[in-house]
Amino acid sequence: MTNTENVGRVVKVSGPLVVAENMAGAKMFDVVRVSDKRLIGEIIEVRGERASIQVYEETAGLGPGEPVYSTEMPLSVELGPGLIEAIYDGIQRPLDAIYNQVGARIARGVEVQSLPRDKKWNFQPTKNQGDEVVAGDVLGTVQETTLVVHSIMVPPGVNGKLTFIHNGEATVEETIAKVEKDGKTTEVQMMQKWPVRRGRPYQEKLSPNEPLVTGQRVIDMFFPVAKGGAASIPGPFGSGKTVTQHQLAKWADAEIIVYVGCGERGNEMTDVLNEFPELKDPKSGEPLMKRTVLIANTSDMPVAAREASIYTGITIAEYFRDMGYSVAMMADSTSRWAEALREMSGRLEEMPGEEGYPAYLGSRVAEFYERAGKVNCLGSDERIGALTAVGAVSPPGGDLSEPVSQNTLRIVKVFWGLDASLAYRRHFPAINWLQSYSLYTDIFDEYYRNNFGSEWTEYRNEAMKLLQEEAELEEIVRLVGVDALSEKERLTLETAKSIREDFLHQNSFHEVDTYASMQKQFKMIRLIMLFHHEARRATERGANLLDILNLPVRDQIARARYLAEDDIAKIDEYEAAVKEQIAGITGGDEDQQQYA
């Protein structure tokens, strides 16, 4: 942003929208600086020599006649060492640098570098002078944190012969390599800039075939999301969208986390900032912040910056995907972004679509989620990277028929529908198992067969069937009472209750129950289903259902969720206890068979 040529004058100010004239040569999405306060803005409409600018800072006090300075560059992010552990605002200004410069309140027009310019990083080359390189090739690495090795890649569009390669310490602006082709030399630095509205290139998009393990049983067992997939978490206020996204950010099987607070309340981002440095990565024992990038654009920040924060987050996530990492991006919440689009569209006096949202809302939402995916990255080493996008949606009153929810559901393949009634009953995650769905379950069948045999899919399908039957039986119970049910139906209710309370319910504040490995989940659901099958056979042979439900092993089934990961072999002992105690009631009939 070095160009300070005065190219225009403000003629109208309407909230975050500023109209300027004498803007000859202005292009869509160019970044400008408005007034001598140098407020950052982006051109969103051009008509002749008049441009409409959405300003990403407070515009109070601006008036006609103020100068507008052009940068002649699109809104871009700086990509390089220094991203991990950083906390940015919506336009990639580091909040700690702003605090050091102007204090606790973000001053208007403050300019700070996104990446530290004076810090030296130890660059270790992986290529040699004289090597032929293409775009995406890894020139060398930097140990950015204890958990992240940062690959320095040949920028897109650059290829040729390596005539110089650095070894040792350097800043992000110093030249670490020179690539020559047809007599032209391109200098490569550790930092590169990329326009946020343009997806980063890759060789090929691959079909996602592996689940992103989250450690949340209702997700991994019933509604899994793929590495490289897209998921939506719609729900009314207070139903647990942010809590669920925090859990995914903490425990999902992703190597890099990009968490975007897009217009949510400041206290929710404060929870993230306080918790993540304290939380330990389950694999390494290091703080989770060692592999996390946070973008904090809270509800008291300018509305227009919500759109920038979404694009900033997805571009940073794509950059780490290009290194071959599995990246998970959380956007909380896309409804706030859509509200910003609606406000700017209204101020531009565009023809409104449904409920006042712009007619292009669907295409904007699609452009965002389509940047997720599993890809064969640029470069000659065939790296595979994955970017999983999880967006929260906040429909007013939980009404899923509103435009943001509907446009999101047309695109994503996973729908985790949150239920306020479950949240009020303190059932978390409050994902409604009767409304939610995942279109990846059939795709993962081979993965489940290879790791758990055919039983995973069988148990999941039968458990879901029991939960659906429970919902139907509850209607009968409400009308005529539980005494009208047969013993088989009452057993169905009891097993479904066990699935809900002992399996689906998960305490995010319990040090053990907050995360469950796939192996533990499999053993837990197998234990519940074993009890169901053994109890059903016993009642068919005349055993009293009440006696079976009062067996001591039921307490062990309920406590299985609190078994530590290195102690889950005890679940096998609980299975043996199920067979033994039920056999004790039926007299140990020889014809009792284990469910296959």
C-alpha positions as CSV (number, residue, x, y, z in Angstrom):
1,M,0.0,0.0,0.0
2,T,2.7,2.4,-1.0
3,N,0.8,4.4,-3.7
4,T,-0.5,7.6,-2.0
5,E,-1.7,9.4,-5.2
6,N,-4.9,11.3,-4.6
7,V,-7.3,9.9,-7.2
8,G,-10.7,11.0,-5.9
9,R,-12.9,12.9,-3.5
10,V,-15.7,11.7,-1.2
11,V,-19.1,12.9,-2.3
12,K,-21.4,10.8,0.0
13,V,-21.0,8.9,3.3
14,S,-23.7,6.4,4.3
15,G,-22.5,4.4,7.2
16,P,-19.7,2.0,6.0
17,L,-20.5,2.9,2.4
18,V,-18.5,5.8,0.9
19,V,-19.1,7.1,-2.6
20,A,-16.2,8.9,-4.3
21,E,-15.9,10.7,-7.7
22,N,-12.9,11.4,-10.0
23,M,-12.0,7.7,-9.7
24,A,-10.8,7.2,-13.3
25,G,-8.9,3.9,-13.6
26,A,-10.4,2.4,-10.4
27,K,-11.0,-1.3,-10.6
28,M,-13.4,-3.6,-8.7
29,F,-12.1,-4.8,-5.3
30,D,-9.1,-2.4,-5.3
31,V,-8.1,-1.3,-1.8
32,V,-8.2,2.4,-1.1
33,R,-7.4,4.7,1.8
34,V,-10.2,7.2,2.7
35,S,-9.4,10.6,4.1
36,D,-6.2,11.7,5.8
37,K,-7.1,9.3,8.6
38,R,-6.3,6.6,5.9
39,L,-9.3,4.4,6.7
40,I,-9.0,1.2,4.7
41,G,-11.7,0.3,2.2
42,E,-12.5,-1.8,-0.8
43,I,-14.2,-0.7,-4.1
44,I,-17.4,-2.8,-4.5
45,E,-19.0,-0.9,-7.4
46,V,-17.7,1.2,-10.3
47,R,-19.9,3.4,-12.5
48,G,-17.9,5.6,-14.8
49,E,-15.6,7.7,-12.7
50,R,-17.7,7.2,-9.5
51,A,-16.8,4.3,-7.2
52,S,-18.7,2.9,-4.2
53,I,-16.3,1.9,-1.4
54,Q,-17.1,-0.3,1.6
55,V,-14.9,1.0,4.5
56,Y,-13.7,-1.6,7.0
57,E,-13.4,1.0,9.8
58,E,-15.7,3.4,11.6
59,T,-16.7,6.3,9.2
60,A,-18.1,8.7,11.8
61,G,-16.9,12.3,11.1
62,L,-16.2,11.7,7.4
63,G,-17.8,14.2,5.0
64,P,-17.8,15.3,1.3
65,G,-14.5,16.5,0.0
66,E,-12.3,14.1,1.9
67,P,-9.5,12.7,-0.3
68,V,-9.4,9.1,-1.4
69,Y,-6.0,7.4,-2.0
70,S,-5.6,4.4,-4.2
71,T,-3.3,1.4,-3.7
72,E,-4.1,-0.1,-7.1
73,M,-4.0,-3.5,-5.5
74,P,-6.8,-5.9,-4.4
75,L,-7.4,-6.8,-0.8
76,S,-4.6,-9.3,-0.1
77,V,-3.1,-11.2,2.8
78,E,0.5,-11.7,3.7
79,L,1.5,-15.4,3.8
80,G,4.6,-16.7,5.4
81,P,6.2,-17.6,8.7
82,G,4.6,-15.7,11.6
83,L,1.0,-16.7,10.9
84,I,0.7,-19.5,13.5
85,E,-0.2,-18.3,17.0
86,A,-1.2,-14.9,15.5
87,I,-4.4,-13.1,16.4
88,Y,-5.7,-10.9,13.6
89,D,-8.6,-8.6,13.1
90,G,-10.8,-9.0,9.9
91,I,-8.2,-7.4,7.6
92,Q,-5.2,-9.3,8.9
93,R,-3.9,-6.6,11.3
94,P,-2.3,-8.4,14.3
95,L,-4.1,-7.3,17.5
96,D,-1.0,-7.5,19.6
97,A,0.9,-5.1,17.3
98,I,-2.1,-2.7,17.3
99,Y,-2.2,-2.9,21.2
100,N,1.5,-2.0,21.4
101,Q,1.1,0.9,19.0
102,V,-2.2,2.5,20.1
103,G,-3.4,0.7,23.2
104,A,-6.5,-1.3,24.0
105,R,-8.9,0.6,21.6
106,I,-8.2,0.1,17.9
107,A,-7.6,3.5,16.5
108,R,-8.9,4.4,13.1
109,G,-6.5,4.2,10.2
110,V,-3.8,2.3,12.2
111,E,-1.3,0.6,9.9
112,V,0.6,-2.4,11.1
113,Q,2.5,-5.1,9.2
114,S,0.7,-8.5,9.2
115,L,3.9,-10.4,9.5
116,P,6.9,-9.3,11.6
117,R,9.5,-7.8,9.4
118,D,12.4,-7.7,11.9
119,K,12.2,-11.3,13.1
120,K,14.7,-13.7,11.6
121,W,13.6,-17.3,10.8
122,N,16.0,-20.2,10.3
123,F,15.5,-21.3,6.7
124,Q,16.7,-24.8,5.9
125,P,16.9,-25.4,2.1
126,T,15.6,-28.6,0.6
127,K,16.6,-27.7,-3.0
128,N,20.1,-27.1,-4.4
129,Q,21.4,-24.5,-6.7
130,G,21.0,-25.7,-10.3
131,D,17.8,-27.6,-9.6
132,E,14.8,-27.2,-11.9
133,V,11.7,-26.0,-9.9
134,V,8.1,-25.5,-10.7
135,A,5.3,-23.5,-8.9
136,G,4.5,-25.2,-5.6
137,D,7.8,-26.9,-5.1
138,V,9.2,-26.7,-1.5
139,L,12.4,-24.7,-1.5
140,G,13.0,-25.1,2.2
141,T,11.4,-25.2,5.6
142,V,11.2,-23.1,8.7
143,Q,10.4,-24.6,12.1
144,E,7.7,-22.0,12.9
145,T,6.4,-23.6,16.2
146,T,7.1,-26.9,17.9
147,L,4.1,-28.4,16.0
148,V,4.3,-26.7,12.6
149,V,7.0,-27.0,10.0
150,H,6.4,-24.1,7.6
151,S,7.2,-24.9,4.0
152,I,8.5,-22.1,1.8
153,M,7.1,-22.8,-1.7
154,V,7.8,-21.5,-5.2
155,P,5.0,-18.9,-5.8
156,P,2.3,-19.8,-8.4
157,G,3.3,-18.8,-11.9
158,V,7.1,-19.1,-11.2
159,N,9.3,-21.9,-12.6
160,G,12.8,-22.4,-14.0
161,K,16.3,-23.0,-12.8
162,L,17.4,-22.3,-9.2
163,T,20.4,-20.0,-9.5
164,F,20.6,-19.1,-5.8
165,I,19.3,-20.7,-2.6
166,H,19.9,-19.2,0.9
167,N,20.8,-21.3,4.0
168,G,20.3,-19.9,7.5
169,E,18.5,-17.0,9.1
170,A,16.5,-14.4,7.1
171,T,13.6,-12.1,7.5
172,V,10.4,-12.6,5.5
173,E,11.4,-9.8,3.1
174,E,14.9,-11.0,2.3
175,T,15.6,-13.0,-0.9
176,I,16.0,-16.7,-0.1
177,A,16.1,-18.0,-3.7
178,K,16.4,-16.8,-7.3
179,V,14.7,-18.6,-10.2
180,E,15.8,-18.0,-13.7
181,K,13.9,-18.7,-16.9
182,D,14.5,-17.4,-20.4
183,G,17.0,-14.9,-19.1
184,K,14.6,-13.5,-16.6
185,T,15.3,-13.8,-12.8
186,T,12.6,-14.0,-10.2
187,E,13.5,-13.3,-6.6
188,V,11.6,-15.4,-4.0
189,Q,11.1,-14.3,-0.4
190,M,9.6,-16.2,2.5
191,M,6.6,-14.0,2.4
192,Q,4.1,-13.9,-0.5
193,K,0.9,-11.9,-1.0
194,W,-2.4,-13.3,-2.3
195,P,-5.7,-11.7,-3.2
196,V,-8.3,-12.9,-0.7
197,R,-11.1,-13.2,-3.2
198,R,-9.2,-15.6,-5.5
199,G,-8.8,-19.2,-4.6
200,R,-5.2,-20.5,-4.5
201,P,-4.4,-22.8,-7.4
202,Y,-3.9,-26.6,-7.2
203,Q,-3.3,-29.4,-9.6
204,E,-6.4,-31.5,-9.1
205,K,-9.4,-31.7,-6.7
206,L,-9.8,-35.2,-5.2
207,S,-12.8,-36.9,-3.8
208,P,-12.7,-36.9,0.0
209,N,-12.7,-40.5,1.2
210,E,-11.5,-40.2,4.9
211,P,-13.5,-38.8,7.8
212,L,-12.2,-35.9,9.9
213,V,-12.1,-37.4,13.3
214,T,-13.5,-34.9,15.8
215,G,-13.8,-36.9,19.0
216,Q,-17.5,-36.0,19.3
217,R,-19.5,-39.2,19.2
218,V,-22.7,-37.8,17.7
219,I,-20.6,-36.5,14.8
220,D,-18.1,-39.3,14.2
221,M,-20.6,-42.1,14.6
222,F,-23.8,-40.7,13.0
223,F,-22.9,-37.5,11.0
224,P,-19.3,-37.6,9.9
225,V,-17.6,-34.9,7.9
226,A,-14.8,-35.6,5.4
227,K,-11.3,-34.2,5.4
228,G,-11.8,-31.6,2.7
229,G,-15.6,-31.5,3.2
230,A,-17.9,-28.7,4.2
231,A,-20.3,-28.7,7.1
232,S,-22.9,-26.3,8.5
233,I,-24.1,-25.9,12.1
234,P,-27.4,-24.0,12.1
235,G,-29.2,-23.3,15.4
236,P,-31.0,-20.7,17.4
237,F,-29.4,-18.5,20.0
238,G,-28.0,-20.4,22.9
239,S,-28.2,-23.8,21.3
240,G,-24.4,-24.4,21.3
241,K,-23.0,-23.4,17.9
242,T,-20.0,-21.8,19.4
243,V,-19.4,-24.5,21.9
244,T,-19.5,-27.1,19.2
245,Q,-17.1,-25.2,17.0
246,H,-14.8,-24.8,19.9
247,Q,-14.8,-28.5,20.5
248,L,-14.0,-29.1,16.8
249,A,-11.2,-26.6,16.9
250,K,-9.8,-28.3,20.0
251,W,-10.0,-31.9,19.1
252,A,-10.5,-32.4,15.3
253,D,-7.9,-34.5,13.5
254,A,-6.5,-31.5,11.7
255,E,-2.9,-30.3,11.7
256,I,-3.8,-26.6,11.4
257,I,-6.8,-24.7,12.8
258,V,-8.0,-21.4,11.4
259,Y,-10.8,-20.0,13.6
260,V,-12.7,-16.9,12.4
261,G,-15.0,-15.1,14.7
262,C,-17.2,-13.3,12.2
263,G,-19.4,-10.8,14.0
264,E,-20.0,-12.9,17.1
265,R,-19.9,-11.4,20.6
266,G,-16.5,-10.4,22.0
267,N,-16.8,-12.7,25.1
268,E,-16.9,-15.8,22.8
269,M,-13.6,-14.8,21.2
270,T,-12.3,-14.1,24.7
271,D,-13.1,-17.6,25.7
272,V,-11.1,-18.9,22.7
273,L,-8.1,-16.6,23.5
274,N,-8.2,-17.7,27.1
275,E,-8.7,-21.4,26.5
276,F,-6.5,-22.3,23.6
277,P,-3.1,-21.4,25.2
278,E,-4.1,-23.5,28.2
279,L,-5.4,-26.5,26.2
280,K,-3.0,-29.3,25.3
281,D,-2.9,-30.9,21.8
282,P,-3.9,-34.5,22.4
283,K,-1.2,-35.9,20.2
284,S,1.8,-33.8,21.2
285,G,0.9,-32.3,24.6
286,E,1.8,-28.9,23.3
287,P,-0.6,-25.9,23.6
288,L,-3.2,-25.8,20.8
289,M,-2.2,-22.3,19.9
290,K,1.0,-23.8,18.5
291,R,-1.0,-24.9,15.4
292,T,-3.8,-22.2,15.4
293,V,-4.5,-18.9,13.6
294,L,-7.2,-16.7,15.1
295,I,-9.2,-14.0,13.3
296,A,-11.2,-12.0,15.8
297,N,-13.8,-9.8,14.1
298,T,-16.3,-9.3,16.8
299,S,-19.8,-7.8,16.8
300,D,-18.6,-4.3,17.9
301,M,-16.2,-4.0,15.0
302,P,-17.3,-2.5,11.7
303,V,-20.0,-4.5,9.9
304,A,-18.2,-4.4,6.5
305,A,-15.1,-6.1,7.9
306,R,-17.1,-9.3,8.5
307,E,-16.8,-10.1,4.8
308,A,-13.1,-9.5,4.7
309,S,-12.6,-11.7,7.8
310,I,-14.2,-14.7,6.0
311,Y,-12.0,-14.3,2.9
312,T,-8.9,-13.7,5.0
313,G,-9.5,-16.9,7.0
314,I,-10.1,-19.1,3.9
315,T,-7.1,-17.8,2.1
316,I,-4.8,-18.5,5.1
317,A,-6.3,-21.9,5.3
318,E,-5.6,-22.6,1.6
319,Y,-2.0,-21.5,2.1
320,F,-1.4,-24.2,4.7
321,R,-3.4,-26.7,2.7
322,D,-0.9,-26.1,-0.2
323,M,1.9,-27.3,2.2
324,G,0.2,-30.7,2.4
325,Y,-1.5,-30.1,5.8
326,S,-5.0,-31.1,6.8
327,V,-6.6,-27.8,7.7
328,A,-9.9,-27.1,9.5
329,M,-11.5,-23.7,9.3
330,M,-14.3,-22.6,11.6
331,A,-16.4,-19.6,10.6
332,D,-18.6,-18.3,13.4
333,S,-21.0,-17.2,12.0
334,T,-21.7,-16.9,8.3
335,S,-25.1,-15.3,9.2
336,R,-23.3,-12.2,10.4
337,W,-21.4,-12.1,7.1
338,A,-24.7,-12.4,5.2
339,E,-26.2,-9.6,7.3
340,A,-23.2,-7.4,6.3
341,L,-23.9,-8.2,2.6
342,R,-27.5,-7.3,3.1
343,E,-26.6,-4.0,4.7
344,M,-24.1,-3.0,1.9
345,S,-26.5,-4.2,-0.8
346,G,-29.2,-2.0,0.7
347,R,-27.0,1.1,0.8
348,L,-26.0,0.4,-2.8
349,E,-29.8,0.4,-3.6
350,E,-29.5,-2.9,-5.3
351,M,-32.7,-4.9,-6.2
352,P,-33.2,-7.0,-3.0
353,G,-33.8,-10.7,-3.0
354,E,-35.6,-12.8,-0.4
355,E,-36.0,-11.1,3.0
356,G,-33.9,-8.2,1.8
357,Y,-30.7,-10.2,1.2
358,P,-28.9,-9.5,-2.1
359,A,-29.9,-11.7,-5.0
360,Y,-26.3,-13.0,-5.2
361,L,-26.3,-14.3,-1.6
362,G,-26.4,-17.9,-2.9
363,S,-23.4,-17.5,-5.2
364,R,-21.3,-15.8,-2.5
365,V,-22.0,-18.6,0.0
366,A,-21.2,-21.2,-2.7
367,E,-17.9,-19.5,-3.6
368,F,-16.8,-19.7,0.0
369,Y,-17.7,-23.3,0.7
370,E,-16.4,-24.5,-2.7
371,R,-12.9,-23.4,-1.6
372,A,-12.9,-26.3,0.8
373,G,-11.7,-29.6,-0.6
374,K,-9.0,-32.3,-0.7
375,V,-6.5,-31.5,-3.4
376,N,-3.3,-32.6,-5.1
377,C,-1.2,-29.5,-4.4
378,L,1.0,-27.6,-6.9
379,G,4.6,-29.0,-7.1
380,S,6.5,-32.0,-8.3
381,D,6.3,-34.0,-5.1
382,E,2.5,-34.8,-5.3
383,R,1.5,-33.4,-1.9
384,I,-2.1,-34.0,-0.8
385,G,-3.7,-31.3,1.3
386,A,-7.2,-30.9,2.7
387,L,-9.2,-27.9,3.8
388,T,-12.4,-28.6,5.8
389,A,-14.8,-25.7,6.2
390,V,-17.3,-25.6,9.1
391,G,-19.7,-22.7,9.1
392,A,-22.1,-21.8,11.9
393,V,-25.5,-20.3,10.8
394,S,-27.6,-18.3,13.2
395,P,-31.2,-18.2,11.8
396,P,-33.5,-15.9,13.7
397,G,-35.6,-17.9,16.1
398,G,-34.1,-21.1,14.7
399,D,-36.1,-20.8,11.5
400,L,-34.2,-22.9,9.0
401,S,-36.4,-21.7,6.1
402,E,-34.6,-18.3,6.0
403,P,-32.3,-17.6,3.1
404,V,-28.9,-18.0,4.7
405,S,-29.7,-21.5,6.0
406,Q,-31.3,-22.6,2.8
407,N,-28.5,-21.4,0.6
408,T,-26.0,-23.0,2.9
409,L,-27.8,-26.4,2.9
410,R,-27.8,-26.5,-0.9
411,I,-24.0,-26.5,-0.9
412,V,-22.7,-28.4,2.2
413,K,-22.9,-32.1,2.5
414,V,-23.2,-32.2,6.3
415,F,-25.9,-30.7,8.4
416,W,-25.6,-30.6,12.2
417,G,-28.9,-29.2,13.2
418,L,-28.8,-27.8,16.7
419,D,-31.9,-28.1,18.9
420,A,-32.7,-25.5,21.6
421,S,-34.8,-28.0,23.5
422,L,-31.8,-30.3,23.8
423,A,-29.6,-27.4,24.9
424,Y,-32.2,-26.4,27.6
425,R,-32.1,-30.0,28.9
426,R,-28.3,-29.6,29.1
427,H,-27.7,-32.3,26.4
428,F,-24.5,-31.3,24.6
429,P,-23.6,-31.4,21.8
430,A,-27.3,-30.4,21.1
431,I,-27.2,-31.9,17.6
432,N,-30.7,-33.2,16.8
433,W,-30.2,-36.8,15.5
434,L,-33.6,-36.8,13.8
435,Q,-33.0,-33.6,11.8
436,S,-29.2,-33.8,11.0
437,Y,-27.6,-35.7,8.1
438,S,-24.3,-36.4,6.4
439,L,-23.9,-37.4,2.8
440,Y,-20.5,-38.8,3.4
441,T,-21.6,-41.9,5.4
442,D,-21.8,-44.2,2.4
443,I,-18.5,-42.8,1.0
444,F,-16.7,-43.9,4.3
445,D,-18.0,-47.4,4.3
446,E,-14.7,-48.8,3.0
447,Y,-12.8,-46.8,5.6
448,Y,-15.0,-48.2,8.4
449,R,-14.7,-51.8,7.0
450,N,-10.9,-51.5,6.9
451,N,-10.7,-50.3,10.5
452,F,-13.6,-51.8,12.3
453,G,-15.1,-54.5,10.0
454,S,-18.7,-54.3,8.9
455,E,-19.9,-53.8,12.5
456,W,-19.5,-50.0,12.6
457,T,-22.1,-49.5,9.9
458,E,-24.4,-52.1,11.3
459,Y,-24.3,-50.6,14.8
460,R,-24.8,-47.1,13.5
461,N,-27.8,-48.0,11.3
462,E,-29.4,-50.0,14.1
463,A,-28.8,-47.3,16.7
464,M,-30.3,-44.7,14.4
465,K,-33.3,-47.0,13.8
466,L,-33.9,-47.3,17.5
467,L,-33.8,-43.5,18.0
468,Q,-36.3,-43.1,15.2
469,E,-38.6,-45.8,16.8
470,E,-38.2,-44.1,20.1
471,A,-39.6,-40.8,18.7
472,E,-42.6,-42.7,17.3
473,L,-43.2,-44.6,20.6
474,E,-43.1,-41.4,22.6
475,E,-46.1,-40.1,20.7
476,I,-48.0,-43.2,21.9
477,V,-46.7,-42.8,25.5
478,R,-47.9,-39.2,25.6
479,L,-51.4,-40.3,24.5
480,V,-52.0,-43.5,26.4
481,G,-49.1,-44.1,28.8
482,V,-46.2,-46.4,28.9
483,D,-48.3,-49.4,30.1
484,A,-49.8,-49.7,26.6
485,L,-46.4,-50.7,25.2
486,S,-45.2,-54.3,24.8
487,E,-42.0,-55.4,26.6
488,K,-40.2,-55.3,23.2
489,E,-41.2,-51.6,22.7
490,R,-40.3,-50.7,26.3
491,L,-36.9,-52.2,25.8
492,T,-36.5,-50.1,22.6
493,L,-37.2,-47.0,24.7
494,E,-34.7,-48.0,27.3
495,T,-32.0,-48.8,24.7
496,A,-32.7,-45.5,22.9
497,K,-32.4,-43.7,26.2
498,S,-29.0,-45.3,26.8
499,I,-27.8,-44.3,23.4
500,R,-28.9,-40.7,24.1
501,E,-27.6,-40.4,27.6
502,D,-24.6,-42.7,27.7
503,F,-23.3,-42.3,24.1
504,L,-24.6,-39.1,22.4
505,H,-24.4,-36.9,25.4
506,Q,-20.9,-35.6,26.0
507,N,-19.5,-33.3,28.6
508,S,-17.0,-30.9,27.0
509,F,-15.8,-29.8,30.5
510,H,-14.9,-33.3,31.6
511,E,-11.2,-34.0,31.0
512,V,-12.0,-37.6,29.7
513,D,-15.4,-37.3,28.2
514,T,-14.6,-34.2,26.2
515,Y,-12.9,-36.4,23.6
516,A,-13.5,-40.0,22.5
517,S,-11.3,-41.9,19.9
518,M,-13.0,-43.8,17.1
519,Q,-11.9,-47.1,18.9
520,K,-13.6,-46.0,22.1
521,Q,-16.8,-44.9,20.3
522,F,-16.9,-48.3,18.5
523,K,-16.6,-50.2,21.8
524,M,-19.2,-48.0,23.5
525,I,-21.9,-48.5,20.9
526,R,-21.1,-52.2,20.6
527,L,-21.6,-52.5,24.4
528,I,-25.0,-50.8,24.3
529,M,-26.2,-52.8,21.3
530,L,-24.9,-56.1,22.9
531,F,-27.0,-55.3,26.0
532,H,-30.0,-54.6,23.8
533,H,-29.7,-57.9,21.9
534,E,-29.1,-60.0,25.0
535,A,-32.0,-58.4,26.8
536,R,-34.3,-58.9,23.9
537,R,-33.5,-62.6,23.6
538,A,-33.9,-63.0,27.4
539,T,-37.4,-61.3,27.4
540,E,-38.4,-63.5,24.5
541,R,-37.6,-66.5,26.7
542,G,-39.8,-65.2,29.5
543,A,-37.3,-63.1,31.6
544,N,-38.7,-60.1,33.4
545,L,-37.7,-56.9,31.7
546,L,-37.5,-54.9,35.0
547,D,-35.0,-57.5,36.4
548,I,-32.8,-57.0,33.4
549,L,-33.0,-53.2,33.5
550,N,-31.9,-53.3,37.2
551,L,-28.8,-55.4,36.6
552,P,-25.5,-53.8,38.0
553,V,-23.9,-53.9,34.5
554,R,-26.1,-51.0,33.4
555,D,-24.1,-48.7,35.7
556,Q,-21.0,-49.9,34.0
557,I,-22.5,-49.1,30.6
558,A,-23.3,-45.6,31.8
559,R,-19.8,-45.1,33.2
560,A,-17.9,-46.3,30.1
561,R,-17.8,-42.8,28.7
562,Y,-15.5,-41.8,31.6
563,L,-12.9,-44.5,30.9
564,A,-9.6,-43.0,29.8
565,E,-8.3,-43.9,26.3
566,D,-5.6,-46.2,27.7
567,D,-8.2,-48.0,29.8
568,I,-10.9,-48.8,27.2
569,A,-10.1,-52.5,27.3
570,K,-12.4,-52.6,30.4
571,I,-15.3,-52.3,28.0
572,D,-14.5,-55.8,26.9
573,E,-14.9,-56.9,30.5
574,Y,-18.3,-55.0,30.6
575,E,-19.4,-57.0,27.6
576,A,-18.6,-60.3,29.4
577,A,-20.5,-59.0,32.4
578,V,-23.6,-58.3,30.2
579,K,-23.7,-61.9,29.0
580,E,-23.0,-63.3,32.4
581,Q,-25.6,-61.3,34.3
582,I,-28.4,-61.7,31.8
583,A,-27.6,-65.4,31.6
584,G,-28.0,-65.5,35.4
585,I,-31.5,-64.2,35.1
586,T,-32.5,-66.7,32.3
587,G,-30.7,-69.6,33.9
588,G,-27.8,-69.7,31.4
589,D,-29.7,-71.4,28.6
590,E,-27.4,-73.2,26.2
591,D,-29.1,-71.8,23.2
592,Q,-28.1,-68.2,24.1
593,Q,-26.1,-66.9,21.1
594,Q,-23.9,-63.9,20.9
595,Y,-25.2,-61.3,18.4
596,A,-23.2,-61.3,15.2
